[in-house]
Amino acid sequence: MLFRLLWLVLIGAVAYYLFNLLVGLVNANKCSYCDGHGYWEGTRGEKNFCKTCNGTGKAK
């Protein structure tokens, strides 16, 4: 019983680590100007097209 519980915890920890690794890789490719949204918010709240990444939200 204890052995199965330890395996379950180990598998959960590995899955958590891999998930965080993948999320970190995705976030590393975001445009720094618009924060990955493809637009930036103006002073009045309007959404303006990001010319730096051409609206894709990804860094070049």
HUHU-V130443 format. One record per residue. RES is the residue in one letter. SS is DSSP state (@ for helix, = for strand, . for the rest). BURIAL is I if it has 9 or more other ideal C-beta (glycine too) atoms within 8 Angstrom, else O. Layout:
res=RES ss=SS burial=BURIAL
res=RES ss=SS burial=BURIAL
This chain:
res=M ss=. burial=O
res=L ss=@ burial=O
res=F ss=@ burial=O
res=R ss=@ burial=O
res=L ss=@ burial=O
res=L ss=@ burial=O
res=W ss=@ burial=O
res=L ss=@ burial=O
res=V ss=@ burial=O
res=L ss=@ burial=O
res=I ss=@ burial=O
res=G ss=@ burial=O
res=A ss=@ burial=O
res=V ss=@ burial=O
res=A ss=@ burial=O
res=Y ss=@ burial=O
res=Y ss=@ burial=O
res=L ss=@ burial=O
res=F ss=@ burial=O
res=N ss=@ burial=O
res=L ss=@ burial=O
res=L ss=@ burial=O
res=V ss=@ burial=O
res=G ss=@ burial=O
res=L ss=@ burial=O
res=V ss=@ burial=O
res=N ss=@ burial=O
res=A ss=. burial=O
res=N ss=. burial=O
res=K ss== burial=I
res=C ss=. burial=I
res=S ss=. burial=O
res=Y ss=. burial=O
res=C ss=. burial=I
res=D ss=. burial=O
res=G ss=. burial=I
res=H ss=. burial=O
res=G ss=. burial=I
res=Y ss== burial=I
res=W ss== burial=I
res=E ss== burial=O
res=G ss=. burial=O
res=T ss=. burial=O
res=R ss=. burial=O
res=G ss=. burial=O
res=E ss=. burial=O
res=K ss== burial=O
res=N ss== burial=O
res=F ss== burial=O
res=C ss=. burial=I
res=K ss=. burial=O
res=T ss=. burial=O
res=C ss=. burial=I
res=N ss=. burial=O
res=G ss=. burial=O
res=T ss=. burial=O
res=G ss=. burial=I
res=K ss== burial=I
res=A ss=. burial=O
res=K ss=. burial=O
